Amino acid sequence: MKLTALTVLLAVAGAATGAHAAEYVAVAGDKATGTFGFVSGAPSKQDAEEAATAECAKDSDNCEGIAVFDHGCVSLARSADDKTYGLYLSKSRAGAQQGAVKECSESGGSGCNVHDTYCAPTDLDM
């Protein structure tokens, strides 16, 4: 499996926009197996990373925090055979979903579809 868009995630991780109460989204993953854990609406960066890592750890022993950020969405797209994926962050739900599908396809995935999308605040672009 191939993880994509990590540099995009890391480049914008922690970027806050506008005047709003902080709500964090985090993603943790095991790059080798393609196992991920997500959390949205956490009150702090630390709480978000710990919760995402714990969620990932339910299915893997090698989870690491990938990104924690405030005011945005992260989407995971997987190929039809579940061997390729794309992970993408955007300030909108639609942007994250489109980016994840594109990353999955550009990594050689066929039939890529959105598997998960998490946003903070949780109602962003509903």
Secondary structure, DSSP 8 states (H G I E B T S, - for coil): -----HHHHHHHTT---SS----EEEEEEETTTTEEEEEEEESSHHHHHHHHHHHHHTT-S--EEEEEEESEEEEEEE-TTSS-EEEEEESSHHHHHHHHHHHHHHTT-SS-EEEEEEEESTTTT-
